[in-house]
Amino acid sequence: MIKAIINISLKAGVLDSQGKAVHHALDSLHFKDVNDVRVGKQIILQLNTDDKTQAMIDVRKMCEELLANTVIEDYSVELV
């Protein structure tokens, strides 16, 4: 069994309104040393295979077709 950890974030240059809201909230709570905030998401999949090569191919295909909006988002995959 393989666990796939997928981290998805907005591409550089794409406005992150949720990140701006979190940054503003942190500033309101007097956390003045925070320079910028970007908010992303993490998806964890349990795969019924021991073939890491095929798992990586499959997970990347899942990201390209469904899990990430590759027009505005980047993703990374870690298999453990």
Buried (B, 14 or more C-beta within 10 A) or exposed (E): EBEBBBBBBBEEEEEBEEBBEBBEEBEEEEEEEEEEBBBBEEBEBEBEEEEEEEBBEBBBEBBEEEBBEEEEBBBEBEBE
